[in-house]
Amino acid sequence: MSEISDRNAERFLREEKEFHLGFLPTEQSHPLTKNMESDFLCDTEKGVRTLQSPDRAVLEMARRVFKSAAFSNLVDAGMKTLDEKGRIVFSGCGATGRLSILLEAMLREYAEKDPRFDAASTESIMTGGDFALGRAVEFFEDYQSFGRRQVADAGMGAHDMLLAITEGGETSSVIGTVKEAADRGCRVFLMFNNPAELLRKHLARCREVIDDPRVTILDLSCGPMALAGSTRMQATTSEELIAGAFLETLVARRSDLPEKDFAAEFEKLLDHLESDASVKRIADQIDFETETYRGKGRITYFADAYLLDLFTDTAERTPTFMLPPFKLSSMPDSPEPWAFVKNPTANAPAIWERTLHRPPRCLEWTSADYRAMNAPESIIADPPKIGRENLFEMLVGKEACQQRFQREADAAVLVTVDRAPGNDQLRRAAPAVKREIEISSGCDDTPLHLMDHLAVKLVLNTISTGTMVKFGRVAGNWMSWVNVSNKKLIDRAIRLISDLGKVDYEYAWRALFESIEEMAALPASQEKPSPVQYTLRKLREK
């Protein structure tokens, strides 16, 4: 290992202990899914039921939180914010950043139909901006200053409200949004999925905001994830349920509509998705996608009304299973993503605006901006290209992508939601569809269609995770093909190597950093293996 890599490894072990997170429930193995890999390999339907089982903990959490004073305060603050013509702003990173954008889009879509609501009354802040919807902006989540800057750029003030969402409760960039919004006099709420006292005890950056009297916390802890450490699963489901119910309640109160019991509605949704018919349809799709990938084919989903929900799951497969990220048109030689999402009814810029219900909100920061935020010299010297034009290079519209349909195994898959408008138009526009996934929630409809959104999330999470289990990218219930794009994922990778390779943490730590250095020399056009798998293979050879 080179001297530079050796110093980086030493710094992470000795100086980054606040990113050693194995003590958090969201980073641990769930006892209900410990046999998930063998269950899927034995019988796909059995694997689906195993993967679904931890969702019931979300229901128990929801019953508790909906009765809490914190949730009541959240709704009261939302009503007051709307009455004062302020903005409800969501912030998050990765899965919760995509959720923040979805929540904004849900309320904006409703406001387009109801003149009692102003579409400008809601915004979202995703670490890395809207570009990070499709491609991770590496290491941005590690810097509070970046989150602070995005709040400042949004011009938040005393009449505005921030609902910050972080699955683990410890994401630095999201904590930065909390601190800046509080300093600006906003109403501030922080939602997370680990026990508040555990975060407070072990992590100084969490303690600072949990103890801040200007911040109201919502503890949504519901145990480990079905796929260990993958907080896109139950953690983000619980946050979508609680934050979505918050918005639905605001709409109901301002529109004189009856308020729903969203815990009861979520229970109906789980019952529906766990039915024999639903499990069989999900298992059939998992088997189809597994065979597509084994045949070197690629999946292209076509969707319209729920494109953003689908986009979210598809984008999150990259860090979870070390798959190639969404491709930019300026990078023709980069590996083709295994799965992609398109709406063939308009061109990409139009589809982005239609999906977001606003113009894209991307970051155009310069070297001077990054220097002012005390960013690393590597970012200052070469600022990432994450602006609006870069987002438009993800060809999510009707633009031809011949490379996705040139192999015999390639598959176009239509995804429809039974109550959604535009399904017939989508069927006419989508080319050569091999399969259709029809999704329903089994619940009554509501103004923001919350249960339909959750149904899409849960079905796609199950399909993508089950496919990767059958494809060999999960060990037991651990995502053994994880990426290492930030400090939390580096720690997770070290713990995986330690557990699967039967070596201690310090040995795994040094072996991982050595692998990262070696893998940096691989050609950019080559689809790279997971650093975890690369390291484990070296350990086996030794």
Backbone torsions as a table, in degrees:
resi	resn	phi	psi	omega
1	MET	NA	138.1	-178.1
2	SER	-69.2	165.8	-180.0
3	GLU	-62.2	-38.6	-179.8
4	ILE	-65.4	-47.2	179.4
5	SER	-64.0	-36.7	178.0
6	ASP	-62.6	-41.6	178.4
7	ARG	-66.5	-41.0	179.3
8	ASN	-62.5	-41.3	179.4
9	ALA	-65.0	-44.9	-179.5
10	GLU	-62.7	-40.5	179.8
11	ARG	-63.3	-41.9	-178.8
12	PHE	-64.7	-41.9	-177.0
13	LEU	-69.1	-41.9	-172.3
14	ARG	-91.7	-32.4	-170.3
15	GLU	-111.5	-8.5	-176.0
16	GLU	-114.1	39.4	-176.1
17	LYS	-65.3	-21.9	177.7
18	GLU	-72.6	-5.9	175.1
19	PHE	-109.1	10.4	173.0
20	HIS	-91.8	99.6	-161.5
21	LEU	-116.4	20.5	-177.9
22	GLY	-62.3	-17.5	-179.1
23	PHE	-77.6	-13.9	-176.8
24	LEU	-78.2	136.6	177.1
25	PRO	-55.6	-36.2	-179.2
26	THR	-67.9	-12.5	179.3
27	GLU	-101.2	2.9	-173.4
28	GLN	-105.7	168.1	-178.7
29	SER	-80.8	134.6	179.9
30	HIS	-85.1	127.8	-177.9
31	PRO	-62.9	-27.6	-178.9
32	LEU	-72.2	-20.9	-176.0
33	THR	-116.4	15.1	-175.9
34	LYS	-61.4	-24.5	179.0
35	ASN	-103.0	20.8	-174.1
36	MET	-58.6	-43.2	-178.3
37	GLU	-60.5	-50.1	-178.6
38	SER	-67.3	-33.3	178.3
39	ASP	-64.6	-44.3	178.6
40	PHE	-65.0	-40.2	-178.5
41	LEU	-70.7	-26.2	177.5
42	CYS	-78.2	-47.3	-177.1
43	ASP	-160.3	123.4	-173.8
44	THR	-61.2	-41.6	179.9
45	GLU	-63.6	-38.2	176.6
46	LYS	-62.8	-41.0	177.7
47	GLY	-63.2	-40.1	178.5
48	VAL	-59.9	-45.7	-179.3
49	ARG	-64.1	-37.9	176.4
50	THR	-63.1	-44.9	-178.8
51	LEU	-65.6	-33.5	-179.3
52	GLN	-75.1	-24.1	-167.5
53	SER	-57.0	-38.9	-180.0
54	PRO	-68.6	-12.1	-179.6
55	ASP	-62.6	-23.2	179.4
56	ARG	-66.0	-26.2	176.1
57	ALA	-66.5	-29.9	176.2
58	VAL	-64.7	-38.9	178.6
59	LEU	-62.4	-44.9	179.5
60	GLU	-63.3	-41.0	177.0
61	MET	-60.8	-44.5	-177.0
62	ALA	-61.5	-41.9	178.3
63	ARG	-59.1	-39.0	179.5
64	ARG	-70.5	-47.6	-172.8
65	VAL	-70.3	-39.3	-178.6
66	PHE	-62.7	-22.5	178.6
67	LYS	-91.7	-2.6	-171.2
68	SER	-82.4	156.4	175.4
69	ALA	-65.5	-32.1	-178.4
70	ALA	-63.5	-42.2	179.3
71	PHE	-68.0	-39.7	176.7
72	SER	-61.0	-41.1	177.8
73	ASN	-65.5	-36.5	178.5
74	LEU	-61.6	-46.8	-179.9
75	VAL	-65.1	-43.5	179.1
76	ASP	-60.2	-42.5	179.3
77	ALA	-65.1	-37.9	177.8
78	GLY	-63.8	-43.6	178.2
79	MET	-62.4	-43.6	-179.8
80	LYS	-64.7	-39.8	179.0
81	THR	-60.9	-45.7	179.1
82	LEU	-65.2	-40.2	179.7
83	ASP	-62.6	-33.4	-178.9
84	GLU	-89.5	8.3	-178.8
85	LYS	62.2	29.2	175.6
86	GLY	-88.5	-174.7	-178.5
87	ARG	-115.7	140.5	169.6
88	ILE	-94.3	114.8	-174.8
89	VAL	-114.6	128.2	176.3
90	PHE	-101.8	142.5	174.8
91	SER	-133.7	146.4	179.2
92	GLY	-168.9	179.5	-177.5
93	CYS	-141.2	137.1	-179.2
94	GLY	64.8	-124.5	-178.8
95	ALA	-60.1	-39.6	-179.3
96	THR	-77.5	-23.3	172.5
97	GLY	-68.1	-43.1	176.6
98	ARG	-64.5	-37.9	175.7
99	LEU	-63.1	-41.3	179.1
100	SER	-58.9	-43.4	178.1
101	ILE	-65.4	-40.1	178.4
102	LEU	-62.8	-44.5	-179.9
103	LEU	-60.8	-43.4	176.3
104	GLU	-59.7	-46.2	-177.7
105	ALA	-63.9	-36.9	178.9
106	MET	-61.0	-45.3	-179.0
107	LEU	-72.9	-37.7	177.5
108	ARG	-63.4	-41.2	179.1
109	GLU	-60.8	-42.7	179.0
110	TYR	-66.0	-39.6	-178.3
111	ALA	-63.6	-26.1	177.8
112	GLU	-66.8	-20.4	-177.7
113	LYS	-105.1	-19.2	-174.4
114	ASP	-121.1	110.2	-176.3
115	PRO	-66.0	-10.3	177.1
116	ARG	-75.4	-8.3	-179.7
117	PHE	-119.0	145.7	178.2
118	ASP	-106.7	123.6	-179.6
119	ALA	-58.7	-28.6	-178.9
120	ALA	-77.1	0.9	-179.1
121	SER	-81.2	0.5	177.3
122	THR	-138.0	145.1	175.8
123	GLU	-142.9	172.9	175.5
124	SER	-140.6	150.8	176.1
125	ILE	-124.5	111.7	174.1
126	MET	-106.5	131.4	175.6
127	THR	-53.8	121.5	-176.9
128	GLY	91.7	-2.0	179.3
129	GLY	74.9	-176.8	-175.6
130	ASP	-62.2	-24.9	178.1
131	PHE	-57.1	-34.0	-177.6
132	ALA	-70.9	-5.3	171.3
133	LEU	-55.5	-40.6	-173.5
134	GLY	-106.9	-28.2	-178.4
135	ARG	-136.9	126.5	-179.2
136	ALA	-60.7	138.9	174.3
137	VAL	-99.0	98.7	-163.9
138	GLU	-60.6	136.0	174.5
139	PHE	70.3	-0.1	179.1
140	PHE	-61.3	-32.1	-175.5
141	GLU	-69.5	-12.6	-176.2
142	ASP	-83.1	-1.0	-171.3
143	TYR	-123.8	114.7	176.5
144	GLN	-61.8	-34.4	-176.9
145	SER	-61.1	-30.7	179.3
146	PHE	-68.4	-42.4	177.3
147	GLY	-64.3	-41.1	177.4
148	ARG	-59.7	-42.9	-177.4
149	ARG	-65.2	-38.1	-179.4
150	GLN	-67.5	-34.6	174.2
151	VAL	-65.7	-42.7	178.2
152	ALA	-63.1	-43.2	178.7
153	ASP	-60.7	-32.7	179.1
154	ALA	-76.0	-10.5	178.7
155	GLY	64.7	36.2	-178.2
156	MET	-66.5	144.9	-178.1
157	GLY	-142.1	-169.2	-169.7
158	ALA	-63.7	-23.8	179.9
159	HIS	-88.9	-3.7	-177.7
160	ASP	-93.5	165.2	-178.3
161	MET	-133.4	137.0	176.9
162	LEU	-114.0	127.8	166.8
163	LEU	-112.6	101.5	-179.1
164	ALA	-90.0	137.7	-174.0
165	ILE	-128.0	122.7	176.7
166	THR	-142.4	120.1	-172.8
167	GLU	-56.0	-53.7	-177.8
168	GLY	-76.5	-22.8	-177.6
169	GLY	91.7	2.0	-171.7
170	GLU	-127.0	11.5	-176.1
171	THR	-71.2	120.4	-170.6
172	SER	-61.5	-44.8	-177.0
173	SER	-62.7	-37.6	179.3
174	VAL	-70.1	-40.6	175.5
175	ILE	-60.1	-35.7	175.6
176	GLY	-60.2	-39.0	177.8
177	THR	-65.6	-36.5	178.8
178	VAL	-63.1	-47.7	-177.5
179	LYS	-64.4	-43.7	-178.1
180	GLU	-67.8	-42.1	179.1
181	ALA	-63.6	-40.1	177.6
182	ALA	-64.0	-41.7	179.1
183	ASP	-63.0	-26.8	-179.2
184	ARG	-89.8	3.7	176.3
185	GLY	83.5	14.5	179.7
186	CYS	-74.9	161.7	167.8
187	ARG	-78.2	125.4	-169.9
188	VAL	-126.1	130.1	176.2
189	PHE	-128.0	143.2	179.8
190	LEU	-128.1	124.1	-176.7
191	MET	-114.3	132.4	-179.6
192	PHE	-152.5	174.6	-169.5
193	ASN	-123.8	22.1	170.7
194	ASN	-123.1	154.9	-179.2
195	PRO	-56.3	130.0	-175.3
196	ALA	-57.9	-40.8	-177.1
197	GLU	-67.1	-33.7	178.2
198	LEU	-67.1	-44.9	177.2
199	LEU	-61.9	-44.9	-177.6
200	ARG	-61.2	-38.8	-176.3
201	LYS	-70.3	-39.6	-168.4
202	HIS	-100.9	-24.9	-170.7
203	LEU	-124.8	116.5	-176.2
204	ALA	-61.7	-39.8	-177.1
205	ARG	-65.5	-29.7	175.9
206	CYS	-75.3	-42.3	-179.1
207	ARG	-58.1	-38.1	-178.4
208	GLU	-60.0	-39.4	-178.0
209	VAL	-89.6	-33.1	178.3
210	ILE	-64.3	-36.9	-179.3
211	ASP	-85.4	-5.5	-177.7
212	ASP	-74.6	117.8	-178.0
213	PRO	-64.5	-14.0	178.4
214	ARG	-81.4	-7.2	-174.1
215	VAL	-115.2	129.6	172.6
216	THR	-100.1	126.8	-177.5
217	ILE	-101.5	147.2	171.8
218	LEU	-122.5	108.0	-178.7
219	ASP	-87.1	107.7	-178.3
220	LEU	-104.1	25.4	-174.1
221	SER	-57.6	131.9	-179.6
222	CYS	-141.6	25.9	173.3
223	GLY	91.5	-173.0	179.8
224	PRO	-65.8	164.0	179.1
225	MET	-84.0	154.4	176.9
226	ALA	-59.1	-40.5	171.6
227	LEU	-105.6	112.9	-167.7
228	ALA	-51.4	124.0	177.5
229	GLY	83.2	-10.5	-176.9
230	SER	-85.8	88.3	-175.3
231	THR	-74.9	-1.6	170.1
232	ARG	-68.2	-11.3	-177.1
233	MET	-85.5	-115.1	-172.2
234	GLN	-62.8	-34.0	-178.6
235	ALA	-61.4	-51.9	-178.4
236	THR	-70.8	-31.2	174.1
237	THR	-60.0	-47.1	-178.7
238	SER	-63.8	-38.2	179.8
239	GLU	-69.5	-38.9	177.0
240	GLU	-64.9	-39.1	179.2
241	LEU	-64.7	-49.5	-175.8
242	ILE	-71.2	-48.0	-179.2
243	ALA	-67.4	-37.3	177.7
244	GLY	-66.6	-40.5	176.8
245	ALA	-64.3	-35.7	174.7
246	PHE	-57.2	-48.4	179.8
247	LEU	-67.2	-42.3	178.4
248	GLU	-59.7	-38.1	179.9
249	THR	-66.9	-40.9	176.7
250	LEU	-60.0	-45.6	-179.3
251	VAL	-62.6	-44.6	-179.0
252	ALA	-61.5	-44.0	-177.3
253	ARG	-68.2	-39.5	-179.1
254	ARG	-78.6	-16.6	-178.8
255	SER	-108.7	6.9	-179.6
256	ASP	56.1	42.2	176.5
257	LEU	-103.9	154.6	177.1
258	PRO	-65.1	141.9	178.9
259	GLU	-86.9	137.4	-178.1
260	LYS	-87.4	152.4	167.9
261	ASP	-87.8	96.7	-172.1
262	PHE	-76.2	-18.0	171.2
263	ALA	-67.9	-43.7	178.4
264	ALA	-65.3	-38.8	178.4
265	GLU	-65.2	-39.3	179.1
266	PHE	-66.4	-35.7	176.6
267	GLU	-63.1	-40.3	175.6
268	LYS	-60.7	-41.6	179.6
269	LEU	-61.6	-46.3	179.4
270	LEU	-62.1	-43.2	178.1
271	ASP	-58.4	-42.7	-178.9
272	HIS	-64.5	-45.5	-177.1
273	LEU	-73.6	-21.2	178.7
274	GLU	-91.7	0.0	178.5
275	SER	-66.1	157.6	-178.5
276	ASP	-57.3	-41.3	-177.5
277	ALA	-65.7	-44.3	-179.2
278	SER	-65.6	-44.0	-179.5
279	VAL	-61.0	-40.3	179.5
280	LYS	-64.8	-42.5	179.7
281	ARG	-63.9	-42.0	178.7
282	ILE	-64.4	-44.7	-179.3
283	ALA	-63.3	-39.6	178.4
284	ASP	-62.0	-40.2	179.2
285	GLN	-67.9	-38.8	177.1
286	ILE	-60.2	-45.9	179.7
287	ASP	-62.9	-40.2	179.2
288	PHE	-63.3	-46.7	-178.1
289	GLU	-68.3	-36.3	177.4
290	THR	-60.4	-46.1	179.9
291	GLU	-67.4	-34.3	176.6
292	THR	-60.4	-47.2	-178.8
293	TYR	-69.9	-35.7	177.3
294	ARG	-64.3	-29.7	177.4
295	GLY	-87.0	12.8	179.9
296	LYS	68.1	18.6	176.9
297	GLY	-85.6	171.0	178.3
298	ARG	-127.1	150.5	-179.8
299	ILE	-101.9	131.2	171.5
300	THR	-121.9	113.2	177.9
301	TYR	-85.2	138.2	172.7
302	PHE	-112.1	128.7	-178.1
303	ALA	-150.7	166.1	-179.8
304	ASP	-131.0	-85.2	-172.4
305	ALA	-60.3	-32.2	-177.2
306	TYR	-112.3	31.0	179.7
307	LEU	-59.4	-40.9	-176.7
308	LEU	-64.7	-40.6	178.1
309	ASP	-62.0	-43.6	-178.6
310	LEU	-68.8	-39.8	178.5
311	PHE	-59.6	-39.9	-178.8
312	THR	-60.2	-51.4	-178.8
313	ASP	-62.9	-42.3	-176.3
314	THR	-64.9	-41.7	179.5
315	ALA	-65.9	-34.0	-176.2
316	GLU	-75.6	-7.8	176.0
317	ARG	-71.2	-22.7	-177.3
318	THR	-63.6	-57.5	-179.9
319	PRO	-72.7	-28.8	-175.8
320	THR	-72.2	-39.3	-173.8
321	PHE	-123.9	13.6	176.5
322	MET	55.9	47.7	175.7
323	LEU	-97.9	156.2	179.7
324	PRO	-60.0	138.4	179.9
325	PRO	-72.2	170.5	176.7
326	PHE	-56.0	138.5	-172.5
327	LYS	-86.6	143.4	173.3
328	LEU	-97.8	144.8	-178.2
329	SER	-63.7	-21.8	178.7
330	SER	-83.5	0.6	-178.5
331	MET	-123.9	63.7	-174.2
332	PRO	-63.6	-23.8	-176.6
333	ASP	-90.6	-3.6	179.3
334	SER	-73.4	155.4	-178.0
335	PRO	-59.8	146.2	179.0
336	GLU	-75.6	131.9	176.9
337	PRO	-62.7	144.3	-179.2
338	TRP	-64.6	-37.7	179.4
339	ALA	-131.4	144.2	179.5
340	PHE	-144.0	166.0	-177.1
341	VAL	-129.1	135.1	178.8
342	LYS	-140.7	151.5	168.5
343	ASN	-118.9	106.4	-170.8
344	PRO	-81.8	14.4	-176.8
345	THR	-91.8	-6.3	178.4
346	ALA	-161.8	173.5	179.6
347	ASN	-78.3	168.6	-171.0
348	ALA	-57.8	-50.7	-179.7
349	PRO	-56.6	-39.8	179.0
350	ALA	-67.7	-39.6	179.7
351	ILE	-66.1	-40.0	177.7
352	TRP	-59.4	-47.8	-178.4
353	GLU	-66.6	-39.2	179.6
354	ARG	-66.1	-39.3	-178.0
355	THR	-70.5	-41.8	-178.7
356	LEU	-81.8	-17.8	-175.1
357	HIS	61.5	33.9	177.1
358	ARG	-176.7	166.5	171.7
359	PRO	-65.6	147.7	177.7
360	PRO	-57.5	146.1	-178.0
361	ARG	-117.3	91.5	-174.5
362	CYS	-110.7	166.9	-178.0
363	LEU	-97.1	129.6	178.0
364	GLU	-118.4	38.1	-175.2
365	TRP	-67.0	145.5	-179.9
366	THR	-102.5	175.6	176.0
367	SER	-57.4	-39.3	179.0
368	ALA	-63.5	-38.1	177.8
369	ASP	-63.2	-46.1	-179.0
370	TYR	-65.9	-36.0	177.5
371	ARG	-63.8	-41.2	179.0
372	ALA	-64.1	-25.9	179.3
373	MET	-93.5	8.6	-180.0
374	ASN	58.7	40.9	177.0
375	ALA	-72.8	161.7	176.9
376	PRO	-61.8	153.2	-178.8
377	GLU	-59.9	-31.4	-179.7
378	SER	-63.2	-35.7	178.6
379	ILE	-76.7	-39.8	178.9
380	ILE	-61.5	-41.9	-177.4
381	ALA	-71.5	-30.6	-176.9
382	ASP	-141.6	77.5	-177.0
383	PRO	-57.6	138.3	-179.4
384	PRO	-64.7	145.5	179.3
385	LYS	-91.3	94.6	-173.3
386	ILE	-132.7	30.7	-179.7
387	GLY	-83.7	-175.6	-176.5
388	ARG	-62.8	-43.0	-179.4
389	GLU	-63.7	-31.8	176.7
390	ASN	-69.0	-38.5	176.4
391	LEU	-61.0	-41.8	-178.3
392	PHE	-65.9	-13.8	175.9
393	GLU	-74.2	-11.2	171.4
394	MET	-85.0	106.2	-168.1
395	LEU	-83.3	77.1	-175.2
396	VAL	-86.4	-0.2	-178.0
397	GLY	-99.1	-146.3	-174.1
398	LYS	-84.5	2.7	179.9
399	GLU	-57.3	141.3	-179.5
400	ALA	-67.6	136.9	174.1
401	CYS	-131.1	73.5	-172.7
402	GLN	-60.1	-30.2	-177.4
403	GLN	-66.4	-15.3	179.6
404	ARG	-89.8	-6.7	-176.4
405	PHE	-132.8	25.9	-176.0
406	GLN	-100.4	-14.9	179.2
407	ARG	-97.0	150.6	-178.6
408	GLU	-61.0	-34.7	-176.8
409	ALA	-81.6	-11.7	-180.0
410	ASP	-58.7	145.1	-174.7
411	ALA	-139.2	131.2	169.2
412	ALA	-95.6	128.2	-176.7
413	VAL	-122.5	121.8	179.2
414	LEU	-87.1	132.0	178.4
415	VAL	-118.0	118.0	-179.0
416	THR	-126.0	151.7	175.0
417	VAL	-115.0	132.9	-164.9
418	ASP	-59.5	-31.5	-178.2
419	ARG	-95.3	-2.4	-172.3
420	ALA	-76.9	142.3	173.9
421	PRO	-76.1	160.1	172.0
422	GLY	87.4	3.1	-178.1
423	ASN	-63.3	-40.4	-179.0
424	ASP	-66.2	-41.7	177.3
425	GLN	-62.0	-40.3	179.4
426	LEU	-63.0	-43.4	180.0
427	ARG	-61.5	-38.0	-179.5
428	ARG	-69.1	-33.3	-174.2
429	ALA	-87.4	-26.9	-174.9
430	ALA	-75.6	131.8	-177.5
431	PRO	-85.4	140.3	165.4
432	ALA	43.2	53.0	-178.9
433	VAL	-71.9	129.3	179.2
434	LYS	-90.7	-33.4	-176.9
435	ARG	-144.0	160.0	173.5
436	GLU	-129.5	132.2	173.3
437	ILE	-102.4	113.4	178.6
438	GLU	-102.3	120.8	-173.5
439	ILE	-113.8	134.6	172.2
440	SER	-137.7	156.8	-177.4
441	SER	-97.7	-20.5	-175.4
442	GLY	73.5	13.2	-177.1
443	CYS	-118.4	163.0	172.9
444	ASP	-66.4	151.0	179.9
445	ASP	-78.1	156.0	177.1
446	THR	-136.7	166.0	-174.4
447	PRO	-53.8	-39.6	-178.2
448	LEU	-98.9	4.2	176.3
449	HIS	56.8	39.9	-172.7
450	LEU	-57.6	-44.9	-176.1
451	MET	-68.9	-30.4	174.5
452	ASP	-66.4	-42.3	176.9
453	HIS	-60.4	-43.6	179.7
454	LEU	-66.7	-35.6	177.9
455	ALA	-61.9	-44.5	178.3
456	VAL	-60.5	-44.3	-179.3
457	LYS	-60.6	-50.6	-175.5
458	LEU	-65.5	-40.4	179.8
459	VAL	-65.7	-47.1	-178.6
460	LEU	-68.3	-38.4	175.4
461	ASN	-57.1	-43.4	-178.4
462	THR	-67.9	-42.9	179.6
463	ILE	-63.3	-49.1	-176.2
464	SER	-66.7	-41.4	-179.8
465	THR	-68.7	-46.4	179.8
466	GLY	-60.6	-39.2	178.4
467	THR	-62.1	-43.8	-178.7
468	MET	-70.3	-31.3	174.0
469	VAL	-62.1	-49.0	-177.9
470	LYS	-68.2	-23.7	179.7
471	PHE	-86.5	-2.0	173.8
472	GLY	92.6	17.6	-178.5
473	ARG	-103.3	17.4	175.3
474	VAL	-135.0	137.1	176.6
475	ALA	-114.6	111.9	-174.2
476	GLY	68.6	-107.4	169.6
477	ASN	-127.5	27.1	178.6
478	TRP	-105.8	137.9	176.8
479	MET	-81.8	92.3	-171.5
480	SER	-81.2	2.0	176.1
481	TRP	-115.5	40.3	-176.4
482	VAL	-74.1	148.4	174.3
483	ASN	-83.6	169.9	179.7
484	VAL	-127.6	55.3	-172.3
485	SER	-88.2	0.2	174.0
486	ASN	-156.0	176.6	-173.4
487	LYS	-66.1	-37.4	178.4
488	LYS	-62.1	-41.2	-179.2
489	LEU	-72.8	-29.5	174.5
490	ILE	-62.3	-47.5	178.6
491	ASP	-60.6	-43.2	-179.7
492	ARG	-62.2	-40.9	179.5
493	ALA	-64.1	-40.9	178.5
494	ILE	-61.9	-43.2	-179.6
495	ARG	-66.2	-35.9	176.7
496	LEU	-64.2	-46.1	179.3
497	ILE	-62.0	-42.1	179.3
498	SER	-61.2	-44.8	-176.7
499	ASP	-72.3	-49.5	-175.8
500	LEU	-76.9	-29.9	-178.8
501	GLY	-92.5	-3.7	178.6
502	LYS	57.1	45.7	175.8
503	VAL	-128.2	163.6	-178.7
504	ASP	-77.0	169.0	-173.8
505	TYR	-59.5	-43.6	-175.9
506	GLU	-67.4	-37.6	177.0
507	TYR	-64.9	-44.5	179.9
508	ALA	-63.5	-38.4	179.8
509	TRP	-59.1	-50.1	-178.6
510	ARG	-67.6	-39.0	180.0
511	ALA	-64.1	-37.8	179.8
512	LEU	-65.3	-47.9	-177.8
513	PHE	-64.6	-33.3	175.4
514	GLU	-64.5	-40.5	178.7
515	SER	-66.4	-41.2	179.2
516	ILE	-58.3	-41.8	178.4
517	GLU	-64.1	-44.6	-179.1
518	GLU	-65.7	-40.2	-176.9
519	MET	-70.0	-24.4	178.7
520	ALA	-62.2	-22.0	-179.0
521	ALA	-86.6	-4.8	179.7
522	LEU	-70.9	148.5	-179.0
523	PRO	-59.5	142.9	-178.7
524	ALA	-62.9	-28.6	-178.2
525	SER	-78.5	-10.1	-177.0
526	GLN	-87.4	135.0	175.2
527	GLU	-71.9	117.1	-171.3
528	LYS	-85.4	145.8	174.7
529	PRO	-76.0	168.4	174.1
530	SER	-68.4	137.6	174.8
531	PRO	-56.4	-30.4	177.6
532	VAL	-64.9	-50.7	-179.9
533	GLN	-64.5	-39.3	178.0
534	TYR	-59.0	-44.6	-179.3
535	THR	-69.0	-42.9	180.0
536	LEU	-62.9	-37.9	178.2
537	ARG	-63.4	-41.8	177.8
538	LYS	-63.1	-39.8	179.7
539	LEU	-64.4	-40.8	178.7
540	ARG	-64.0	-38.9	179.2
541	GLU	-64.7	-35.3	178.1
542	LYS	-70.3	NA	NA
